[in-house]
Amino acid sequence: MDSNFFLEIRTPDKEIFRGQIDQVILPGKDGSFGILKNHAPLIAGLQKGMVKVDAIRVDNVSFDPIEGNLVNDTAKDKHFAFEIEGGVVEVLNNHVTVLVG
């Protein structure tokens, strides 16, 4: 089984974030929820709020995250927070896709 866990955050026009992650926390319609590796398949609506990402490897970030990108230069993990106006998330086979407007 693939040991990687990936996240993409996209608008209709561009990719905002892509990378390998440990976890992501999303602002769901019924409250915030987290997604970890091997999560069951899921499609859910998102409301306005913060997307918080604990990244292992960052392949692309197309704008400055709210809380900055690298918390500690010597740490393996990178902590990001992006504010979104709403959207949808799909989780399938250790790949999380967040589509925002």
C-alpha positions as CSV (number, residue, x, y, z in Angstrom):
1,M,0.0,0.0,0.0
2,D,1.2,3.5,-0.8
3,S,2.6,5.2,2.3
4,N,2.1,8.7,1.1
5,F,-0.8,11.1,2.1
6,F,-1.3,14.0,-0.2
7,L,-3.3,17.3,-0.2
8,E,-4.2,19.6,-3.0
9,I,-6.0,22.9,-2.4
10,R,-7.4,24.4,-5.7
11,T,-9.5,27.2,-7.0
12,P,-11.0,26.9,-10.5
13,D,-8.0,28.8,-11.9
14,K,-5.0,27.6,-10.0
15,E,-3.4,25.3,-7.5
16,I,-3.0,27.0,-4.1
17,F,-1.2,24.2,-2.2
18,R,0.1,20.7,-3.0
19,G,2.2,18.5,-0.8
20,Q,2.6,15.4,1.4
21,I,1.0,15.9,4.8
22,D,0.5,14.4,8.2
23,Q,-3.0,15.8,8.7
24,V,-5.4,18.6,7.6
25,I,-8.1,20.3,9.6
26,L,-11.1,21.7,7.7
27,P,-14.0,24.0,8.5
28,G,-17.0,21.7,7.8
29,K,-20.6,22.7,7.6
30,D,-21.2,21.1,11.0
31,G,-17.9,22.1,12.6
32,S,-14.2,21.6,12.1
33,F,-13.0,18.1,11.4
34,G,-9.6,16.5,10.8
35,I,-8.4,14.0,8.2
36,L,-5.5,11.7,8.8
37,K,-3.9,9.0,6.6
38,N,-6.1,6.1,5.6
39,H,-9.3,8.1,6.1
40,A,-12.4,6.5,4.7
41,P,-13.6,8.0,1.3
42,L,-15.5,11.2,1.9
43,I,-17.1,14.2,0.1
44,A,-18.1,17.1,2.3
45,G,-19.1,20.7,2.1
46,L,-16.9,23.4,3.7
47,Q,-17.8,26.7,5.2
48,K,-15.8,29.9,5.6
49,G,-12.9,29.3,8.0
50,M,-9.4,28.1,8.3
51,V,-7.8,25.1,6.7
52,K,-4.9,24.0,8.9
53,V,-2.2,21.8,7.4
54,D,0.7,19.9,8.9
55,A,2.9,19.2,5.9
56,I,5.8,16.8,5.5
57,R,6.9,18.0,2.0
58,V,5.5,21.0,0.2
59,D,5.5,20.9,-3.6
60,N,3.7,24.1,-4.3
61,V,2.3,27.1,-2.4
62,S,0.9,29.8,-4.6
63,F,0.2,32.5,-1.9
64,D,1.3,33.3,1.6
65,P,-0.5,31.3,4.3
66,I,-2.2,33.2,7.1
67,E,0.1,31.8,9.8
68,G,3.3,31.7,7.7
69,N,4.7,28.6,6.1
70,L,7.6,27.3,8.2
71,V,7.3,27.3,11.9
72,N,10.7,26.0,12.6
73,D,13.5,25.7,9.9
74,T,14.9,22.6,11.7
75,A,11.6,20.8,12.1
76,K,10.4,18.1,9.7
77,D,6.9,19.4,9.8
78,K,5.6,22.7,8.2
79,H,2.5,24.2,9.6
80,F,0.2,26.2,7.3
81,A,-3.2,27.9,7.7
82,F,-5.3,29.1,4.8
83,E,-8.5,31.1,5.1
84,I,-11.2,30.0,2.7
85,E,-14.7,31.3,1.9
86,G,-16.2,27.8,1.5
87,G,-15.9,24.9,-0.8
88,V,-15.9,21.1,-1.0
89,V,-13.4,18.4,0.0
90,E,-12.9,14.9,-1.4
91,V,-10.9,12.2,0.3
92,L,-10.0,9.1,-1.7
93,N,-7.1,6.7,-1.5
94,N,-4.9,8.9,0.7
95,H,-5.4,11.9,-1.5
96,V,-7.3,14.9,-0.2
97,T,-8.6,17.5,-2.7
98,V,-10.0,20.8,-1.5
99,L,-11.9,22.9,-4.0
100,V,-12.5,26.5,-3.0
101,G,-14.1,29.4,-4.9
